[in-house]
Amino acid sequence: MRGTMTNLLPKIPILYECNNYIIINKPFGVYTQPADLHTWFQRYPGRPEGPRYLLDELANTFKREEEEKKNFQELKTVHRLDVCVTGGMLLAKNKTAAINFSRNLKKGGSSGFPLKRRYVALLNDSLKKTLRPTGTLEMNGMVTKYKLFDDQCIILELITGKKHQLRKQLSSILKQPILNDVKYGGSYLLGTDKEQIALHSAYIETRVGLQKRSHIVPMIFNNNGKLWNRQYIDSQGFFCAGITKILTDTWNVDV
């Protein structure tokens, strides 16, 4: 199979690289799009260095020749993760791949290069309302498939990709925000980082031509068993067998 596995690096781990894209494991605290600098410096007056941006961090991760660093800065983001969210992101390596992945995200189905994204979330408390084991969440044009692992852990697949979609839907529809997501009504878990919420992009599946690839992304950031309980994630950041099975299964959920 074309493509190479790259060793995990201390800043931005690159999990996979091929001709058309790379898969990285984004830490919390790193922006994938420009931040509002006025708001940022008000919130962090003691940090004169400013926000950390994904492409800059990627370029600085490698001690390479300047031309190779430039190549990392020219990677194209085709989807985003909130600054407080961890996990897998696909970055296109060329304009054709970026256009085709973006086309699929807009139109779905077999348009462009199909891209599937699944997330694992821990809810602030146990679900208090009866919810089918599988189903669809819909709100204001935002559509998400879901499967329950238990009454506090839910696996989600984005069908649309609106700003803060999963965070808004869980808080508004299920009345159960994500653990540590104070912005949407979640409680801060004592002893954890306030800038990290329990939402992780855990699975990315691509199809380019006839080549289909799947990528499982471990949760390795502040993985001390506090925010992400050991019943869900082991000390290496890998999800338990039951969650992994849901992530990699074919979902027969009507949208």
Secondary structure, 3 states (H helix, E strand, C coil): CCCECCCCCCCCCEEEECCCEEEEEECCCEECCCCCHHHHHHHCCCCCCCCEEHHHHHHHHCCCCHHHHHHHHCCEECCCCCCCCEEEEEEECCHHHHHHHHHHHHHCCCCCCCEEEEEEEEECCCCCCCCCCEEEEEECCEEEEEEECCCCEEEEEECCCCCCHHHHHHHHCCCCCECCCHHHCCCCCCCCCCCCCCEEEEEEEEEECCEEEEEECCCCCCCCCCCCCCCCECCCCCECHHHHHHHHCCCCCCC
